């Protein structure tokens, strides 16, 4: 029996996230205040008392979810004994910090840099994403390839649920094709841009510089990374995969399947929401899933 800790990505945020930790745990409060200092603004004010619109800004959302997840892991103390970890998109940074691959401050700076770079890329190229339900992965890939505009699979979330990214026109055309091919739904998402697609390429240079300048260590357990769904412990491989992740799809289905193949029986989600618990259950109903937020 092995325990896998998993960390959510963008979209799981909610107003009030992390406030209990701040109010009741002195060490957590210290970490939140350190984050305010590192970021140069009081992100805690937006997390605890802001509006949903405040939290939806990529430059706020990503550090907020990262903080909530990492501080939760820290608050478990000796109870946090991962056999393996993984994170969905942004959550991969939370997983790496929780597993000791980099420091809390360095992880936060990288997440803030990534968020700002992604927001700029979104503003430069108006684009979006859509969720496609009840089509095989291969069919989604095939239909995306038939569209003239940029559109590509972005998140392989679980069997029968793939999120696609692309230009606004590309997503509209792809959604029509998906529905005509028998998809139960092809639903445009309320997001700021085409994450995990070639349209994020402008953000890559800035993120690469930041990652190259950051010290990475060997994590305490394997980190199953999004780009290939495989376990990694080599710091140089981890860095390369983090950079590639920006424009490559999140292979969450493969991550979870690989962790199960390597002995995971219990999945614990650390961070806001319960999205990953739901996805793990859809991938394999025999798994024990739980979460802390």
C-alpha positions as CSV (number, residue, x, y, z in Angstrom):
1,X,0.0,0.0,0.0
2,X,1.4,3.3,-1.1
3,X,0.1,6.9,-0.7
4,X,0.2,9.4,-3.6
5,X,-0.3,13.1,-2.7
6,X,-1.8,15.1,-5.6
7,X,-2.0,18.9,-6.0
8,X,-4.6,20.8,-7.9
9,X,-4.2,23.4,-10.7
10,X,-5.9,26.5,-11.8
11,X,-9.7,26.6,-11.5
12,X,-9.8,25.1,-7.9
13,X,-9.6,28.5,-6.2
14,X,-12.3,29.9,-3.9
15,X,-12.7,33.0,-1.8
16,X,-11.6,32.2,1.8
17,X,-9.1,29.6,0.7
18,X,-6.4,29.0,3.4
19,X,-7.9,31.3,6.0
20,X,-8.4,28.5,8.6
21,X,-4.7,27.7,8.2
22,X,-3.7,31.3,8.7
23,X,-5.9,31.8,11.7
24,X,-5.1,28.6,13.5
25,X,-1.6,27.6,12.6
26,X,1.3,30.0,13.6
27,X,3.8,28.3,11.1
28,X,1.2,28.6,8.3
29,X,0.7,32.3,9.2
30,X,4.4,32.8,9.0
31,X,4.6,31.2,5.5
32,X,1.6,33.3,4.3
33,X,3.3,36.5,5.5
34,X,6.6,35.4,3.9
35,X,4.6,35.0,0.6
36,X,3.2,38.5,0.9
37,X,6.7,39.8,1.3
38,X,8.1,37.7,-1.7
39,X,5.3,38.7,-4.0
40,X,5.3,42.4,-3.0
41,X,1.5,42.5,-2.4
42,X,-0.8,41.0,0.2
43,X,-2.1,38.0,-1.7
44,X,-3.7,36.9,1.6
45,X,-6.1,39.8,1.4
46,X,-7.3,38.6,-2.0
47,X,-7.4,34.9,-1.0
48,X,-9.4,35.5,2.3
49,X,-11.5,38.5,1.4
50,X,-11.2,39.3,-2.3
51,X,-13.8,38.7,-5.0
52,X,-14.1,35.8,-7.4
53,X,-12.9,38.2,-10.1
54,X,-9.8,39.0,-8.1
55,X,-9.0,35.4,-7.7
56,X,-9.6,34.6,-11.4
57,X,-6.6,36.7,-12.5
58,X,-3.9,34.2,-13.5
59,X,-1.2,36.3,-11.7
60,X,-3.3,35.8,-8.5
61,X,-4.8,32.4,-9.0
62,X,-1.6,30.5,-9.5
63,X,0.3,31.8,-6.4
64,X,-2.8,31.5,-4.3
65,X,-3.4,27.8,-5.2
66,X,0.3,27.0,-4.8
67,X,0.4,28.6,-1.3
68,X,-2.7,26.8,-0.1
69,X,-1.4,23.5,-1.3
70,X,2.2,23.8,-0.1
71,X,1.2,25.2,3.3
72,X,-1.3,22.4,3.8
73,X,1.4,19.8,3.1
74,X,3.7,21.6,5.6
75,X,0.9,21.7,8.2
76,X,0.8,17.9,8.2
77,X,4.3,17.8,9.7
78,X,5.5,14.2,10.2
79,X,2.2,13.0,8.8
80,X,3.2,14.0,5.3
81,X,5.0,10.9,4.1
82,X,4.5,10.6,0.4
83,X,5.5,7.5,-1.6
84,X,4.9,9.6,-4.7
85,X,3.5,13.0,-5.7
86,X,2.0,14.6,-8.8
87,X,0.3,17.9,-9.6
88,X,-2.1,19.0,-12.3
89,X,-0.4,21.8,-14.4
90,X,0.4,24.5,-11.8
91,X,0.0,21.8,-9.1
92,X,3.3,20.2,-10.3
93,X,5.2,23.2,-8.7
94,X,3.3,22.6,-5.5
95,X,4.2,18.9,-5.7
96,X,7.9,19.6,-6.2
97,X,8.1,22.0,-3.3
98,X,6.2,19.6,-1.0
99,X,8.6,16.8,-2.0
100,X,11.7,18.9,-1.3
101,X,12.9,19.5,-4.9
102,X,13.1,23.2,-4.3
103,X,12.5,25.7,-1.5
104,X,9.2,27.3,-0.7
105,X,10.5,30.8,-1.6
106,X,12.0,29.6,-4.9
107,X,8.8,27.7,-5.8
108,X,6.7,30.8,-5.1
109,X,8.9,33.0,-7.3
110,X,8.8,30.6,-10.1
111,X,5.0,30.3,-9.9
112,X,4.7,34.1,-9.9
113,X,7.0,34.4,-12.9
114,X,5.1,31.7,-14.7
115,X,1.7,33.3,-14.0
116,X,2.7,36.7,-15.2
117,X,4.4,35.3,-18.3
118,X,1.2,33.2,-19.1
119,X,-1.0,36.2,-18.5
120,X,1.0,38.3,-21.0
121,X,0.9,35.5,-23.6
122,X,-2.9,35.3,-23.1
123,X,-3.2,39.1,-23.7
124,X,-1.0,38.9,-26.8
125,X,-3.0,36.1,-28.4
126,X,-6.8,36.0,-27.6
127,X,-7.5,32.3,-27.2
128,X,-9.5,29.9,-25.1
129,X,-10.1,26.3,-24.0
130,X,-13.0,23.8,-24.2
131,X,-13.9,20.6,-22.4
132,X,-14.8,17.6,-24.6
133,X,-16.8,14.8,-23.0
134,X,-17.3,11.2,-24.1
135,X,-14.9,10.9,-27.1
136,X,-11.8,8.7,-27.1
137,X,-8.5,10.6,-26.8
138,X,-7.4,9.5,-30.2
139,X,-10.6,10.9,-31.8
140,X,-10.1,14.3,-30.1
141,X,-6.5,14.4,-31.4
142,X,-7.6,13.4,-34.9
143,X,-10.3,16.1,-35.0
144,X,-8.0,18.8,-33.7
145,X,-5.6,18.0,-36.4
146,X,-8.3,18.6,-39.0
147,X,-8.8,22.3,-37.9
148,X,-6.9,24.9,-39.9
149,X,-6.4,27.2,-36.9
150,X,-4.2,26.4,-33.8
151,X,-6.1,23.9,-31.6
152,X,-4.6,21.0,-29.7
153,X,-5.4,18.7,-26.7
154,X,-4.3,20.4,-23.5
155,X,-5.5,18.2,-20.6
156,X,-6.0,14.5,-20.7
157,X,-8.0,14.5,-17.4
158,X,-9.6,11.0,-17.4
159,X,-10.9,8.6,-20.0
160,X,-13.7,10.5,-21.9
161,X,-12.7,13.9,-20.7
162,X,-10.1,15.9,-22.7
163,X,-9.7,19.7,-22.6
164,X,-8.6,21.4,-25.8
165,X,-6.8,24.7,-26.3
166,X,-6.5,27.1,-29.2
167,X,-7.4,30.3,-31.0
168,X,-11.1,31.4,-30.5
169,X,-11.9,30.4,-34.1
170,X,-10.0,27.1,-33.8
171,X,-11.9,26.1,-30.7
172,X,-15.3,27.0,-32.3
173,X,-14.5,24.9,-35.3
174,X,-13.2,22.0,-33.2
175,X,-16.2,22.0,-30.9
176,X,-18.5,21.7,-34.0
177,X,-16.5,18.7,-35.2
178,X,-16.5,17.1,-31.7
179,X,-20.3,17.3,-31.4
180,X,-20.8,16.0,-35.0
181,X,-18.5,13.1,-34.1
182,X,-20.7,12.2,-31.1
183,X,-19.2,14.1,-28.1
184,X,-21.7,14.4,-25.3
185,X,-20.5,17.9,-24.8
186,X,-18.0,20.4,-26.2
187,X,-18.1,23.2,-23.8
188,X,-16.0,26.4,-23.9
189,X,-14.4,27.2,-20.6
190,X,-14.2,30.6,-18.9
191,X,-10.4,30.9,-19.0
192,X,-8.0,33.6,-19.9
193,X,-6.3,31.8,-22.7
194,X,-5.0,28.6,-24.4
195,X,-3.0,27.0,-21.7
196,X,-0.7,24.0,-22.5
197,X,-0.7,24.8,-26.3
198,X,1.7,26.4,-28.7
199,X,0.1,29.7,-28.0
200,X,1.9,29.8,-24.7
201,X,5.3,29.8,-26.5
202,X,5.9,33.5,-25.8
203,X,6.0,32.7,-22.0
204,X,8.5,30.0,-22.4
205,X,11.7,32.1,-22.7
206,X,10.9,34.0,-19.5
207,X,10.1,30.8,-17.6
208,X,13.2,29.0,-18.9
209,X,15.5,31.8,-17.6
210,X,13.8,31.6,-14.2
211,X,13.9,27.8,-13.9
212,X,17.6,27.8,-15.1
213,X,18.4,30.3,-12.3
214,X,16.7,28.2,-9.6
215,X,18.4,25.5,-7.5
216,X,16.6,22.1,-7.8
217,X,17.4,19.1,-5.5
218,X,16.5,15.4,-5.6
219,X,13.0,15.1,-4.3
220,X,12.2,12.8,-1.3
221,X,10.1,10.6,-3.6
222,X,9.3,10.3,-7.3
223,X,7.4,13.2,-8.9
224,X,5.1,12.0,-11.8
225,X,5.3,14.8,-14.3
226,X,2.7,16.0,-16.7
227,X,4.6,15.9,-19.9
228,X,5.2,12.2,-20.0
229,X,3.2,10.7,-17.1
230,X,6.4,9.1,-15.7
231,X,8.2,9.3,-12.4
232,X,11.2,11.6,-12.1
233,X,13.8,12.3,-9.4
234,X,16.7,13.7,-11.5
235,X,16.8,17.5,-11.0
236,X,17.8,18.3,-14.6
237,X,15.1,16.1,-16.0
238,X,12.5,17.8,-13.7
239,X,13.6,21.3,-14.8
240,X,13.4,20.4,-18.6
241,X,10.0,18.8,-18.1
242,X,8.7,21.9,-16.2
243,X,9.7,24.1,-19.1
244,X,8.1,21.8,-21.7
245,X,4.9,21.6,-19.7
246,X,4.0,25.1,-20.6
247,X,3.2,24.3,-24.2
248,X,2.6,20.5,-23.9
249,X,-0.5,18.7,-22.8
250,X,-1.1,17.7,-19.2
251,X,-1.2,13.9,-19.2
252,X,-3.1,13.5,-16.0
253,X,-4.7,10.1,-16.9
254,X,-1.2,8.7,-17.6
255,X,0.2,10.2,-14.4
256,X,-2.5,8.5,-12.3
257,X,-2.3,5.2,-14.2
258,X,1.5,5.1,-13.7
259,X,1.2,5.8,-10.0
260,X,-1.3,3.0,-9.6
261,X,0.9,0.6,-11.6
262,X,3.7,1.5,-9.2
263,X,1.6,0.5,-6.2
264,X,-0.5,3.6,-5.2
265,X,-3.6,2.6,-3.4
266,X,-4.5,5.9,-1.6
267,X,-4.7,9.3,-3.2
268,X,-4.8,12.4,-1.0
269,X,-5.5,15.8,-2.7
270,X,-3.9,18.8,-0.9
271,X,-5.3,22.2,-1.8
272,X,-8.6,23.9,-2.8
273,X,-11.4,21.9,-4.3
274,X,-12.0,18.2,-5.0
275,X,-11.4,18.1,-8.7
276,X,-8.5,15.7,-8.6
277,X,-10.3,13.3,-6.3
278,X,-13.1,13.1,-8.8
279,X,-10.7,12.5,-11.7
280,X,-8.7,9.7,-9.8
281,X,-12.0,8.0,-9.1
282,X,-13.0,8.1,-12.7
283,X,-9.6,6.7,-13.8
284,X,-9.8,3.8,-11.2
285,X,-12.8,3.4,-8.9
286,X,-10.9,1.0,-6.6
287,X,-8.6,3.8,-5.3
288,X,-9.1,5.3,-1.9
289,X,-9.4,9.0,-2.4
290,X,-9.5,11.8,0.2
291,X,-8.5,15.4,0.5
292,X,-7.6,18.3,2.8
293,X,-8.4,21.9,2.2
